[in-house]
């Protein structure tokens, strides 16, 4: 998952230094949320399971929908700071991570959550999380934060995998035990053994990379500051820049069921690719609000999450 919102909100730099005000009043502990409340929520990331979408965001809010975003409910979850990322390993179990190095787990499709871990004294927000197997997962974040579990999250161990303290914004699984971390100042790290060891890869860009997607043909698409998009066909060893006339920072995206890629970011920017990331075209969104994540919505539509909750946008013509 690509979680630039968390990185940018933490550093108070690029786009989210002044986020939308949190919802007025007190949200219910669980249950249905009004459309007005949803429009005022800051949402950072989401995952889809069939027709269910589970999203995480500000002040530990976790919300879910079973009707493509027409209505939303708040999950039962412990008090938490900004949650930045979520990842499901199967149809029931997911992890969510965020500031204070908090890690939450659900075993019922995102409806109830419990806390597994937190380390607020370390002041290292977690910005992404990835299940490798039902037992093995990795969480990464600011200042080189890297936590791993081999028992489904019952215990988490911290490791220092590089000498410096660059922020790790996203971790991707490429298959066959290969992983890539994307981060601050063009950081790209690669592992060929499921995270046991890591080595740096020469980066095509000195600005921050906030996320990435793996295409149906095995290519890796990375994106980040100033609208930069890069594509690699050799597991990240070399990269080609992809044309994008917009300079709006790109924050997060998704691969749709038909293999199309969607990416969203600052200034209401959303893009779609139907050729495995070799080219992108804009998706009209009708707003300048910043988005942190794009995810599959209703047929021929995409849900865009960010500083104004969730917004639906139709996909440009083409079968999904």
N, C-alpha and C positions, 0 to 999 in steps of 0.2 A: 504494500500500500504506500502512496506518495503523500506526505503530510507536511506540506510547506506551511500551512496555517500555523501549526504548532511551532515550527522553527521561526517563522516571521513574528508571530505574537510574542515568543520568548525573547527574541533579540530586539523587538520593537523597532524594526528597521524598514522593511520593504513596503508592505502594503497594510499590515494589520496593526500598526502602532495604535491607531484609534479605532477600536472595534465598535460595532453597534452596541448600544446599551443593552444590558440584559433585560429579560422580560419584566414588566412591572408586576407587582403583586407576587404572590407565592404560588408556584406550580404545585399541582397535586402530587402526592408521593407516587401515584401511578394512576392509570386511567386515561380517558380521552382528552386530547388537547384541542383547543379552538384554532381556527385558521389564523386568527390574529396573533395568538401566542406563537404559533409555528413561524410566522413571518418575523418574529423578534428574536428567535433563537439563533445563536451562533453555532453552526454545525461544521465539524472538521472532516469527518470521514464516514463512510458507510460501506456495508456489504449486503449482497443480495443472496437469498436462499429461495429459489422458486419465486413465488409472488411476494415473499416477505423481504423488506428492506429494513435493516437495523442501522441507525445512525448515532454517532457520539459527538459531544461538543462541550460547550462552556459549562462550568460549574458542575461537572459530572453528569450532565443530562444525557440520557440514553433513550431514544425514541424509536418506534417501529411502526410500519405500515404493512397491511396485507392487500391493499387495493391501489397499488401504483402511486401512492402519495396523496390520494383523495382525503384520507383521514389518518390520524396518527394517535398513538398511545404512548404514554411515558412508562418505561420499564421500572421495576423495583430494583433500586441499586443504592449502595451506601454513599454517603456524602463523599465527594471527590472534587479535585480541581479540574481544570480544562483537560478533557480527554481528546487525544489527537489521532488515534488510530484503532482499527478493529480488524480482526482476521478470524474467519471461521475455518475449522479443520474438517468438520463434517456437518450434517444437518441439524446438530444440536449444540455443539460446543464451540465457543469463541473466546478469544482474549481481547481486552481493550486496555490501552495504555495511555498515559498522559503525564502531566506535570507532577512534581514530587516523586517521580519514578513509580507512580502508582500502576498496578496491574490488577485488573478485574477479570473474572471468569464467569461464563454462563454455560449451563448445560440444558437449557430449555428454549433454544432458538432466540435468545436475547430478551426474554421476558423478565427474568430475575438474575441478579448478579451478586457475587461476593468478592471481597478483596483478597487477593493472594499475597500481595507484596507492596511495600512503599518504602521510600528512603528520602523523605523531604530534606533531611540535613545535608544530603549530597548536592542538592540544587542542580540536578541534571534531568530536565524534562525528557521523557521518552517520546519519540516522534514516529516510530513505526514498530510493527510486530509481525512476525511470520511464523506460522506453524510449518514444520517440516514433516512431522508425523504426529499422530495423536499424543505422543509423549514428549517429543522434542520441539522446542520453539525458541526463537531468538527475538529479543527486543533491543532496539537501538535508539540513540538520541543525542542530546546536546553534550558537548565537551567529550566526545568519544565514548559516551555511555554504551555499554554492551552487556546485556544480561542473557543468560541461557538457562534452560531447564531441560532435564532429561526424564522427568517424572510427571509430565502433564501440568507443571506449575506448582506442585506442592512445595518445591524449593527452587530458588533462583540464585545463580552464581554470577558475580561480576567478573569480567575479564577486560584487560587492556590489550587491544589487538594492533594498535599502531602507537608510535612514539608521541605524536602530537595530540592535540585535543580538539580537532575539527569536529563540527557537528555532523552526525550521521542522520540524514533526512529520510532515507528509504532503503529497504532491503528487498531484493527480488530473488525468486527461485527460477533458475534457467533450465533445470532438469539434469539428470545424471550426476547429482551431488554438487552442481555448480550454483554458486550464489554471487550476487553483486550488491555492494553497498554504494549508494550515491549520497554526496553530501556537500558540505560547505567548501567554497573556493575550488570547485571542480574536483573534489575528492571522489575517486572511484577505486574501490577495493574489490578484489576477486578471491573467491575460495573455490577450489576444485574438490574439496573433501567434506562438504556439508557443514562448513564453518569451523572445522578443527584448526585450520590455518588460513591466514589471509595475506595477500600481497597487493601492493598498489599497482594500478594500471595508468599509463600516461593518459592524461585527460585532454580532450579537445577544447576545453573551455576553462577559464580561470574564475568564472562566476559560479555561484551556487547552483547545484542541480537538486531539484526538489522531488523528483519522482521518475518512475519509469514503468514501461509495459513490455511484456513479451508477446510478440506477434504470432499468428498461426504458422508462419514459415520459419519460426525460431529466431528471428531478429530481435534485438533489444532497442527500444526507443526510450531515450532519456530526455528530460526537459527541465527548464528552470528559469532563471532570471532573464529579463529582457526578451522573453519569448523564444529563447533558444531551444531548438529541437535537434537532437543528434540520433543517428541510427547506426547500429553495429550489426554486421552479419557474421562476426567471428567471436561471439561471446564477450564482447566488450574490449577486445584487444585493439581494434581500430574503429574509428567513427567517421561518419559523413554528416555534415550539417544539412538539415532539411529546411527548405525555404519556408519562411513565415514572415509576412510583411508586418505583422503586429509586434510591438516591443513589450507588450503587457506580460508580466511575469506569469508563468504557467505553474500551477500548483498541484493538480491531481487528476487522475483519469481512470478509465476502465476499458477493458476489452469486452465488446458485446457478443451475444451468442453467435452472430454470423461472422465474427472476426474483425468487425469494424472497431477502430479505436476512437475514443472520445477523450479530450483533454480540456480542462477548464482552468481559469485563473483570474487575474486582476482585471478591473475595468469591465466586468461583464463578458469577458472573453470565453468563448467555447469553440472548439475545433473538432472536426471529424475526419478520419482517414479510412478509405475503403480499399487501400492497396498495401496493407501491412506496414503503414507508417512511412511510405515513400513520398507521400504528399498529403497535405491537409487543406480543408476548406472551412471557412467560418460557419458557425451555427448562430443565426440571429437570436439574441436573448432578450432584447428590449429593456436592458438595464445596464447601469455602470457599476452595480454592486460587485464586490469581489466574490469569486467562487473558490472553494478549496477542493471540490471533488465533483466529478461527473460520473453518473452510474445509470444503468439501464432503467427506463421507466415503463410507461404503457407502450403498446405497439407504436412504432415510428416516433418515439419520443425519448428524451433523456431527462433525468432528474439532476438538477444542479444545486449543490449544497454550498453554503457559505455564510456570509455575514448577515444575510436576510432569510435564514432558514432554508427552505427548499423551493425551487422554482422549476416548472416544467417547460421544456423547449422542444418543439418539433424538430426531428432530424431532417436534413435536406433530402430530396428525393433519392430513392435507391432502396432496394430491398434490404431489410435488416437481417 
